[in-house]
């Protein structure tokens, strides 16, 4: 991976250049790397995780604004969003309860 400054005669670049190079930014650092075709294993476990994501995101969008505000408040001062935290906790709940969805409204855990 090559660190680049002013890629393609600009201050910022992202995306693929044909099927040769990919320009991107990671933590504010521009870089270029060789183009690779992403792997998609489609294993049973991968499909299960994708299903978890779909279920969690759909559930987040179905939560009330008040519930979403509680999740956003629960992450203040941390480098993630309320939705990130919600999805992470939703995953934990699904894993711990044999894929059973949590009750609605799904509220953030209390801090001790």
C-alpha positions in Angstrom: 0.0 0.0 0.0 1.5 3.3 -1.1 0.9 6.5 0.8 0.1 9.3 -1.7 0.0 13.1 -1.6 -2.1 15.0 -4.1 -3.2 11.8 -6.1 -4.1 12.3 -9.7 -3.2 16.0 -9.5 -5.8 16.7 -6.9 -6.0 17.0 -3.1 -8.2 13.9 -2.8 -9.0 10.8 -4.8 -11.1 7.7 -4.2 -12.2 4.8 -6.3 -10.7 2.5 -8.9 -8.6 3.5 -11.8 -9.6 0.8 -14.3 -8.7 -2.6 -12.8 -5.2 -1.5 -11.9 -5.3 0.9 -8.9 -7.6 1.8 -6.1 -7.3 5.2 -4.4 -8.8 5.6 -0.9 -8.4 7.4 2.5 -7.9 5.7 5.8 -7.9 7.7 9.0 -7.2 10.9 7.0 -4.3 9.4 5.1 -4.6 9.0 1.3 -3.3 5.8 -0.2 -3.2 3.7 -3.3 -3.2 0.0 -3.6 -3.4 -2.7 -6.3 -7.0 -3.6 -7.5 -8.2 -6.9 -6.2 -11.5 -8.7 -6.7 -13.2 -9.0 -3.3 -13.7 -12.5 -2.0 -17.3 -13.6 -1.3 -17.3 -17.0 0.4 -21.1 -17.3 0.9 -20.7 -19.7 3.7 -23.6 -20.6 6.0 -22.0 -18.6 8.8 -21.5 -15.6 6.5 -25.2 -15.7 5.4 -26.2 -15.9 9.1 -24.2 -12.7 9.9 -25.6 -10.9 6.9 -29.1 -11.8 8.1 -28.2 -10.4 11.6 -27.1 -7.1 9.9 -30.3 -6.9 7.9 -32.4 -7.7 11.0 -30.6 -5.2 13.2 -30.7 -2.3 10.7 -34.4 -2.9 10.0 -35.1 -2.9 13.7 -33.1 0.3 14.2 -35.2 2.1 11.5 -38.3 0.8 13.2 -37.4 2.2 16.7 -39.0 5.5 17.9 -37.0 8.7 17.8 -36.9 8.6 21.6 -35.3 5.2 21.7 -32.8 6.2 19.1 -32.0 9.3 21.2 -31.3 7.0 24.2 -28.8 5.0 22.0 -27.1 8.2 20.8 -26.9 9.4 24.4 -25.4 6.1 25.5 -22.3 6.6 23.2 -21.6 10.3 24.0 -17.8 10.8 24.2 -17.1 7.5 22.4 -16.0 7.2 18.7 -19.2 5.5 17.4 -22.8 6.3 16.6 -25.9 5.2 18.4 -26.7 3.0 15.5 -23.3 1.3 15.6 -23.8 0.6 19.3 -27.4 -0.6 18.7 -26.3 -3.0 16.0 -23.4 -4.4 18.2 -25.8 -5.0 21.1 -28.4 -6.5 18.8 -25.8 -9.0 17.6 -24.9 -9.9 21.1 -28.6 -10.4 22.0 -29.3 -12.6 18.9 -26.2 -14.7 19.7 -27.1 -15.1 23.4 -30.8 -15.9 22.7 -30.6 -18.4 19.9 -31.4 -15.9 17.1 -34.4 -14.6 19.0 -35.0 -10.9 18.4 -34.9 -8.6 21.4 -38.1 -7.0 22.7 -39.3 -3.7 21.3 -38.3 -1.1 22.2 -34.7 -2.4 22.5 -33.0 -0.1 25.0 -29.3 0.3 25.7 -27.8 -1.6 28.6 -27.4 0.4 31.8 -23.9 1.3 32.8 -22.7 0.2 36.1 
